[in-house]
Amino acid sequence: MSDIQTVDVGSLASTLWALLSALLVVSALILSVVNGLMLFRSYVRDKPQLAVNLVYPEVYQWFFKLPSLPLENQPTTKFGFLAYLDISNRGLRDVSVDAWKLSLRPKQGNARPLNPLSISEPKIAVGKSGLWKMYPVLGHAGQASTGSTLVKSGSSISGFAYYVFEYVGGNEWNLIESDRTVTGKVVVTDIFGKSASQNVVFREISLGRALSMVPNIDQVDADMTRTLQG
């Protein structure tokens, strides 16, 4: 008489359920990986693409000498920089701009990124008409702009940005070229940390002209903490 093997139905059911559960977990993992890859592909394809350009680079990019007091018994030299920037988005997604900094490199010393300072909207005379035009300031709400830093897909925002640079020593040659220009780089960063840059050549104007466009522009950095920069 042959032995009859009995099957433990409960044990078999538990094993099958465990296998099914494992398959469901693996399937869910595969699905999440596939969805993640699809989202990543969509982001790479549709991500915002910022570009920064200069508005009339031969006309609207200026620097001027500012009064400067000694600091820690060291003579200093100080300049103001006005840049008229256009920030465009060539991607398929809207994005907000988080920062627009100016980097200058003296002949002696290290490059130093500068944050823009808040100024009133510049007023510039239009030709010989005697009329004045108000210009926007990036990130500043006023008559000429809402101050929004959102750059929609296929669109752009524009406005002036103002920076102050002060360094140790009383020698202008440390920053100014022989043709009375100063070269810097503007770096624009969006809220995701992606950046775009553009070189800019600043041409010299008098402090008087700068004051005619932005009254009290020589005082906007009065509350800044001064630090020695080599």
C-alpha positions in Angstrom: 0.0 0.0 0.0 1.5 3.3 -1.1 1.8 6.2 1.3 -0.7 9.0 0.7 0.9 12.5 1.2 -1.5 15.0 2.6 -1.3 18.7 1.4 -1.4 21.4 4.0 -3.9 23.7 2.3 -3.2 26.6 4.8 0.5 26.5 4.3 0.1 26.5 0.5 -2.2 29.4 0.6 0.2 31.4 2.8 3.0 30.7 0.4 1.0 31.8 -2.6 -0.1 34.9 -0.8 3.5 35.8 0.1 4.5 35.3 -3.6 1.6 37.5 -4.8 2.5 40.2 -2.3 6.1 40.1 -3.4 5.0 40.4 -7.0 2.7 43.4 -6.1 5.6 45.1 -4.3 8.0 44.6 -7.3 5.3 45.8 -9.7 4.7 48.9 -7.7 8.5 49.5 -7.5 8.8 49.1 -11.3 5.8 51.4 -11.9 7.2 54.1 -9.6 10.6 53.9 -11.4 8.9 54.2 -14.8 6.8 57.2 -13.6 9.9 58.8 -12.2 11.8 58.4 -15.4 8.8 59.8 -17.4 8.6 62.8 -15.0 12.3 63.4 -15.3 12.1 63.1 -19.1 9.3 65.6 -19.1 11.2 68.0 -16.8 14.4 67.8 -19.0 12.3 68.4 -22.1 10.1 71.2 -20.7 12.4 72.8 -18.1 12.7 76.6 -18.1 15.8 77.9 -19.9 16.8 81.4 -18.7 18.9 83.7 -20.8 20.1 87.2 -19.8 20.8 89.9 -22.3 21.7 93.6 -22.2 19.2 96.2 -23.3 21.0 98.5 -25.7 24.5 97.4 -24.5 26.2 100.4 -26.1 23.9 102.9 -24.4 22.4 101.8 -21.0 25.3 100.1 -19.1 27.0 102.7 -16.9 29.4 103.2 -14.0 30.3 106.3 -12.0 32.6 107.3 -9.2 31.0 107.6 -5.8 32.3 109.5 -2.8 34.2 107.1 -0.4 35.4 107.6 3.1 38.4 105.8 4.6 37.7 102.5 6.4 39.9 101.3 9.2 42.4 103.9 8.3 42.6 102.6 4.8 41.7 104.7 1.7 39.0 103.2 -0.4 37.5 103.6 -3.9 33.8 103.2 -4.6 31.8 103.0 -7.8 28.2 102.6 -8.7 27.0 100.4 -11.6 23.7 100.6 -13.5 22.9 97.7 -15.8 19.7 97.4 -17.9 18.9 93.7 -18.1 16.5 91.6 -20.1 15.8 88.1 -18.7 14.0 85.7 -21.0 12.7 82.1 -20.7 13.2 79.9 -23.8 11.9 76.8 -22.0 8.3 75.4 -21.8 7.7 76.1 -18.1 7.3 79.4 -16.2 9.9 80.1 -13.6 10.7 82.8 -11.1 14.1 84.5 -10.9 15.7 84.3 -7.5 18.8 86.4 -7.9 20.7 88.7 -10.4 24.2 89.4 -9.2 27.1 91.3 -10.7 30.7 89.9 -10.5 33.6 92.3 -10.9 37.3 91.3 -10.9 39.8 94.0 -10.0 43.3 93.7 -11.4 44.5 93.1 -7.9 42.1 91.1 -5.7 39.4 88.5 -6.1 36.2 88.5 -7.9 33.3 89.5 -5.7 29.6 88.9 -6.4 27.4 92.0 -5.7 23.7 91.9 -4.8 21.5 94.6 -6.4 20.4 97.5 -4.3 16.9 99.0 -4.2 16.6 102.3 -6.1 13.7 104.4 -7.4 12.8 104.0 -11.1 15.3 105.9 -13.3 14.0 108.8 -15.3 15.9 109.4 -18.6 15.4 112.2 -21.0 14.2 111.1 -24.4 16.4 112.7 -27.1 16.1 116.5 -27.3 12.3 116.5 -26.8 12.5 117.6 -23.2 10.4 114.6 -22.2 11.4 112.1 -19.5 10.7 108.4 -19.6 10.4 106.2 -16.5 12.2 102.9 -16.6 11.5 99.7 -14.6 13.8 98.3 -11.9 14.1 94.5 -11.7 12.1 93.2 -8.7 10.7 96.6 -7.8 7.1 97.6 -8.1 6.5 101.1 -9.4 5.0 103.1 -12.2 6.8 101.2 -14.9 6.6 97.6 -13.6 4.7 95.3 -11.2 7.9 94.1 -9.8 7.1 90.5 -10.6 10.1 88.2 -11.1 8.1 85.4 -12.8 9.3 84.8 -16.4 6.7 83.0 -18.4 7.6 80.5 -21.1 8.6 82.4 -24.3 8.5 85.7 -22.5 10.9 88.0 -20.7 11.2 90.6 -17.9 13.5 93.6 -18.0 14.7 96.4 -15.8 17.6 98.2 -14.3 19.8 96.8 -11.6 22.1 98.9 -9.4 25.2 97.7 -7.7 27.9 99.3 -5.5 31.5 98.2 -5.5 34.1 99.4 -3.0 37.7 98.3 -2.6 40.8 99.1 -0.7 43.1 101.7 -2.2 42.7 105.0 -4.1 43.7 103.7 -7.5 41.0 103.7 -10.2 43.3 101.7 -12.5 42.6 98.6 -10.3 39.2 98.4 -11.9 39.0 100.8 -14.9 40.5 99.9 -18.3 42.5 102.3 -20.3 39.4 103.2 -22.5 37.5 104.1 -19.3 35.3 101.0 -19.2 34.8 98.3 -16.6 33.9 94.8 -17.6 31.8 92.5 -15.4 29.5 89.5 -15.5 25.9 89.4 -14.6 24.7 86.0 -13.3 21.0 85.3 -13.1 19.7 82.4 -11.0 16.2 80.9 -11.0 14.4 79.3 -8.0 15.7 75.9 -8.9 19.3 77.0 -8.8 19.9 77.1 -12.6 21.8 80.1 -13.8 22.6 82.1 -16.9 25.3 84.7 -17.3 26.2 87.6 -19.6 29.3 89.7 -19.8 28.7 93.5 -19.6 30.9 96.4 -20.5 30.1 99.5 -18.4 30.9 103.0 -19.7 31.6 105.9 -17.5 29.2 108.7 -16.7 29.4 111.5 -14.1 27.8 111.2 -10.7 25.8 114.3 -11.7 24.2 112.4 -14.6 23.5 109.4 -12.4 21.8 111.7 -9.8 19.7 113.3 -12.6 18.3 109.8 -13.4 18.0 108.5 -9.8 18.0 111.1 -7.1 20.0 110.2 -4.0 21.6 107.2 -5.8 24.8 108.1 -4.0 23.0 107.4 -0.6 21.2 104.1 -1.2 24.1 102.1 0.3 24.3 104.2 3.4 23.0 101.4 5.6 25.2 98.7 4.2 27.9 97.2 6.4 31.3 98.3 4.9 34.0 95.6 4.7 37.5 95.8 3.4 38.0 94.2 0.0 41.5 93.7 -1.3 
